[in-house]
Amino acid sequence: MELVPAWLARHRFSYSPEQPDPALTDDLRTRLAQFRVDDPEVSIVVPAYNEEKKILNLLSSLAGQQTRYRTELIIANNNSRDQTQALLDACGVRSVLVTQQGIGFARQAGLEAAKGRYVVNADCDCMYPPGWLDALVKPLANPAIVCTYGTYSFLPSAVNPRWALLLHETAASVVFAWRRWKGWECVNVMGFNFAFRRQDALEVGGFNTNFKRGFTNDNNDEASEDGWMAMTLQAKGKLKRVTHNARVWSSDRLLVKDGGVLRAFSKRVQKELRQLRLSLRPTSL
């Protein structure tokens, strides 16, 4: 028993990036036709860098969106050197080539290319429940809310069983609650699962492209373009955490890169303790 929702089954298929089954790409092309509109209300923006192994699974889940909004889909291809672009072309998906390397540049290019009033952000190694799009967009009809965001779970793999991932996610939820209590809610906003009004994002300067993933800021903490966007948007209104239909399912590849769920959990604890020490440090008058 993997403890994952039933809707995922349709999207967890294997394929050859070099020679995908034409029946698969034809089916995706047909199902993704809903996103080929000239006057979108919503733009889904997805950065991509060498995502040939996961991108068709992502596209399948997006094709399953049940939405009342006219929606376009934009993939910001950040110099992929594998079969990413060929797979996008086979599925009839609109893409923009982003030549400056970095996820901040990719998200910013997608934002600038978007035509919708609302921008919903996703990632290639995630899969999205059928009601996800509407769940994030609907609260933005309230002008007091400037940014919506959801949460995540990890898909089990040969390295990380679902029960271990669940423990990791439970601990993370405690950290997220603590951040909200401390007034640091913007740090909880993750690039693969948040939305905002396009005009608001442009007015605050768009995504900060100076941040590089894997590098740290002056507080010895990793800075990110998604948290920065949420923080700057807060000057215009409120953030809203969406709990219904806003849980996305992500690959555990970053946990695998960290050496497995236990080692990743240890790194998270150390990071949060470091932030706690910084928050308790007395300020000079």
N, C-alpha and C positions, 0 to 999 in steps of 0.2 A: 504494500500500500504506500503510494508516494505522497499522499496528502496534497494533491494539487487539484484545482477545479476542472470540471469536465470540459469546459470550452477550450482548454489548451490542447486537447487531443488532436484536433483538426490541424493545428499549426506546428506540431512537433514532428515534422517529417525530415527525412534525410534526402540529400540530393548531391549531385556532382556539379560543382561550380563551373567546371570546364565544359561539361556536356549535360546540362539539365534536361530533364524530360520535356519535350515540346508540349505535351499535354498539360504539364504543371504550369509552365510559363504562359500558355494560352489561357488557362483557367484564371491565373492571376491577372492577366491583362484584362479579361472580361470583368472580373470582380472589382478591379481598381478603376474601372471606367467612371465610377461615381465621382472620382476626384478630378476628372478632366472638365472643369467648368471655367467660364470666362469671368464670372462675377461672384467670386467666393465671399462668403461671410467669415469663414474660418480658414486659416492656413496651418497645416501640419508641417513642421520643419524638422528634418532629421539630418544631423551631420553624419558623414560616412568616411571612414578611412580604412581601406583594405578589409571590407566586411563581407567578402564573398561567401563565407561559411554560414552566416546568420541572416543575411538580408532578405532572403525569400521567406523565412519564417516570420520576420517582422512584417513584411508586406502582406502576408496571408492574414495576420491578426488585424492589421489596419483595414484590409478589405472587408473584414467582418464587422466593422463599426456600424452601429445602428443609430443614425443621427438624423436630426431634422434640419441641420444646417447645410447650406451649400458649402462644400469644402474642397480645397485644393491640397495636393501633396507635393512637397518640394524636398528633394534629397540634395544636400550640399556636399558634393563629392570633393573631399579635401586631398586631391592628388593621389587617389587610390592607384596602386600599381598591379592589382590583381584583376579578377573578373567582375568587380563590383559594377562598373559602368555597363559592361556587356549584359549583365543580368537586369539592370534597370531598363536598358533599351529593349530587351526581350519582353519585359512586362509593360512597356509603354508608360513608364514613370518619368515625370519631369525632373530634371536635375540641373544644377548649376555647378560649374567647375570653380573651385576655390583654390587659387594657386598659392596664397600665403598659408604656410603650414601652421596648424593649431586649431583646437576645437573652438576657441573664441572667435577666430576668423570665420570658421564655418558657420557658427550660429549667427554671426552678424551678417554674413552674406545671405543666409536664408531669410533673416528678418527683412533685409532690404529688398529681396526679391518677392516677398509675400505681398499679396493683394488684399487679403482678408482683414477685417476689422480686428479679429482676434487671432493671436498666434499661439498654437499649442505645440510644445516641444517634446520630442521623443528621441530615442536612441536605437541603433541597429541591433543591439544584443538584448532587446526586450520584446515582450509580447503583451498586447493590450486587450483588456476585456471589452466586449461589445458596446457597453455604455460609457466607456471611458471619455470619449471626446465631449459628449454632452454634459457629463458630470463636471468637467473642468470649466467648460464655457458658460454654462447657465448662471453661476453666481456672479460672473462679470457683468451681467445686466445691471447689477447694483453699482452705481458710480462710486460708492465708498470703498469698494473692493478693487484693488489694482492687480492682484496676483493670486492665483489659485494653485494648489499643489496637492499631490497625493503621496502614497507610500509605495512600498515594494516588498516582494518576496523573491527568494532565489529558487531557481529550478535545480532539482537534485542532479547529481552527476556521479560518475564512477569514483570521484575523489571525495565528494561531500554528500552524505546521505541527507534526506529531507529532515530527519529529526535533529541533526546537528545544526542545520541551517535555521530551523525554527528557533532553537535556543539563541542563536546569534541575532535573529530578528527581534526576539523578545527583549533581549538586552538593549538593542538599538532603540526600541520603542521607549524604553525608560530614559535613555539619553535624550531622545527627541522631546519628551515631555519636560525634562529638566531644562532644556534650552528654551522652550516656550515660556516656562516659569521665570527664567532669568532675563527674558526679553530678547533672546537671540534667535527668534523664530526664522529669520532669513537664512540661517545656516542649515535649516532643515530642508530647504528647497533644493531639489535635485534636478539637474538638467534634462533628465529623461522623462520627467513627469510634472510639468508645470505650464501655466498659461497666463497670458496677459493681453491687454489691448495694445495693438501695434503702435498706435500714436503715443501712448504713454511711454513705451519702451524707447521710441525714437527721441522723445522729449528729454529723457534722462541720459541720453548719450549712447544708447544701445549697449551691446555687450562690451565688457572691458577685454580688449585683445592683448593686454600686457601680461596676463596671467599665463603661466605655463604649468600644465599638470606635472606633478612630481617635484616641483620646486616649492619653496616655502616663503612666507612673508616675514616681516620683521618680528612677529610673535612666534616664529618657528613653527607655524601652522600652515598647512597647504591651503593656498588661496584658489578660488574657483570663479569662473565667469558666471555661473548660475547663481551662486550665493550673492555675488556682487550685484547682479541684476535685481534680485529680490530686495536687497538692502536699499538700493537707490530708488526703487519703486515705492518703498515704504514712505518716502517723503511726500508721496501723492495720495496715499490711502492705506488700506489695510490688506494684510495677507490673510488668506483663508485656506485652512487645511480641509480637504474634501475626503470624506471617509467612505462614501458609498460609490461603488463602481470605479474607484480611482486607485486600486491596488494593481500595479503592473508586476509582471514576472520577468526577472532578469537572469541572464546567464551568470554562473558563478565564476567566470573566468578570472576576475580580479582577485577573488578569494584563493583560487588555485595559484595565481601568480604570487600571492603572499605566503604560499606554503600550506594552504588548507584553512578550514574554518577556525580551528583553535588558534593558530598563529595570527590570523587576521583579527580575531577577537582580542587577542593580547595587544596587538598594535592599536586597536581602537581604544581599549582601556587606558593605555599609556597616553594617547593623544588627548582623551577627555580629562584625565588627571592633570595634564599639563595646562589645559585651558582653565581648569578649576583653580590651579595655583595662580595663574595670571589674574583671574577674576578676583581673587582674594588679596592680591598684592596691594598694600596701601599706596594711595596716590599722594604725591607731594603737594603741599599747599603753596 
